[in-house]
Structure formats: structure tokens, C-alpha cells
């Protein structure tokens, strides 16, 4: 807890987010995860047309295959119902992100985001607007998925419309949760927790949250130069000042020893979140681990590439080569085969 300017006790961002974690974990406990594979319900009626739900899921899969190739390959190991559900969630998240980062982003207003949130509410009530909405609408009836992380992601898009600076890591953490940590909370109910796992539900959700935070921090560190050219600085202002740096140094784009030292600390923090995330990946159901391990390993390598570029994230974009991506697949697959129970003492 932190003291507010009015002398009252206010919650930190981590405490606010943890409340969402607890709510989702409670929902999962109340509605046990699905252990059998179900066929798509052929009777759901889409606007103006009958029996298009299978086609809707297939379209979501095509979008996922086009924009997230490595992740898509991993989803093919899941049961048919789970992979369809993950595709539907991925597509909704992508569409939401494109509202502020896509080709029409310059025309997006807070009112447009309000309408998108209203459409989300309808979707959760079984009133999808289009085919892609219908896939997610069906998904949320099959799995214990809470609407709050979806609302929170839209809130992250609102922040992007009105905020381009973050005074400290507490503020940045909340933003990272909104735009990326939410994805973990949406996905775990679908991916499922291993039946032999002895970890608490809350700890698995915390690990999924940590992976989202780690991924977004990595995005921020990779895209410093690109964001600066858009007038944005997604770095804690107080930590920049402590390092003897300012926005002007970022806009100048010069790699100095001060910048290198600052970046080392930022990368160290991101890796700490990746380490926290690892604890939960092994707790997921067997068929769901590979795509998550692949995502974790590949994203963490971006941090290695920033270091390899001598911390020049102003004019060089750190990326993982195709060869390294291919090499990561068997490694992540091998990790996915390790049983989660190895990390915990026997119940006997």
C-alpha cells in the first residue's frame, strides 16, 4: 500500500492487478476446467446466417497463423476446442490493439473505444456483432473466462490515447498489465492447469501475468527509438532522472555509458519477470505448454539481441533471427515435456 497525496492509503498498481487475479482464480475454482474435447456447437445463430461458427473459428486460426506463426504452430498441439478458443482470444486482442496501433489509429477517439467496450459486453451476453466476435462469444460460454481482463485491455488502449509518459514503474506496471498481462489472464482458463499440478491457482495466474508484463517490458525496450519518433517515452521518468538521463537524451538517440547502465537495469527487471513466469508454465496442461514456452524463450532472446546491439535501441531494432527461432522450437518442446510435479514435493 502507498500513501496518497490526500493522506489516504491507496493501492499500488500490483495490488489492483492482484485483485483481478484473485477474481479470475475464484471463477476457475467455481467452474472446473474442461478436460474433454467438445465439438463446436452447430446450432449457434450468427447475424443473418446459420451454422457459421466453425467457419468463424477457422478464420480466427488463419489470422493467428498469419500474424503469430510460431505461436500458431504450438496451438496445433492443443485439443481442437482449446486451440479454437485461443485463436478467438488472440484475434480479439489483435483487433483491440489495432484500434490504436493500426492503419486507422489516427482517427480513433475515446468514443470509439467506448463503443468497442459496449460491443464486448454484448459479446459476453451472447450477442456477437460479426463472425469473429461470434467465435469469442462461444469461447466464453465454454471456459471460465472473466470479462474484466478484456475490459482492462481496452483501458490500456485509452491510456495510449491520452498518456505518453510514465512517472515511475508503478504507473508503467499498470499499463503493461492492461495491454499485455491481461492476455495471460484470458488464456489460462482455456489452456488449463495440469491435473497433477500442486501449485495454487493464484500462483499459476500470477506467472501468466508475469509473462505478459515481461513481454511488454521487452517490447518497450526494443521499441525505444520507434516510440521516440512518435513522441512517446514508455520508460519510468524517475529512473531516467536517477541515471542522469532525460527525454532529450532519448530523442537525441545517442548510446552513452549512462544509457548502457540504465538499459542494463531495465533488462534485468524484464528478466526477473520472465523468471517468475517460468514457474507457472510447467503447471499448464501438457498440450498447452509448448506454445507458451516458445513465446517465453523467443521473447527473452530479444533482450539478448539488445545487448548484442550494444544497447542501441534507437536506430537498431533487436530481433531474433529465423534460425534462432527454429532452434528454439525443439528446446521449448523439450521443456514442455517436463512434468510440473517435479517442482513440488509429493502429496503422499
Secondary structure, 3 states (H helix, E strand, C coil): CEECCCCCEECCHHHHHHHHHHHHHHHHHHCCCCCCCCCCCCCCEECCEECCHHHHHHHHHHHHHHHCHHHHHHHCCCCHHHHHHHHHHHHHHHHHHHHHHCCCHHHCCHHHHHHHHHHHHHHHCCCCCCHHHHHHHHHHHHCCCCCHHHHHHHHHHHHHHHCCCECCHHHHHHHHHHHHHHHHHHHHHHHCECCCCCCCHHHHHHHHHHHHHHHHHHHHHHCHHHHHCCCCCCCEHHHHHHCCCCHHHHHHCCCCHHHHHHHHHHHHHHHHHHHHHHHHHCCECHHHHHHHHHHHHHHHHHHHHHHHCCCCCCCCCCCCCHHHHHHHHHHHHHHHCCCHHHHCCCCC
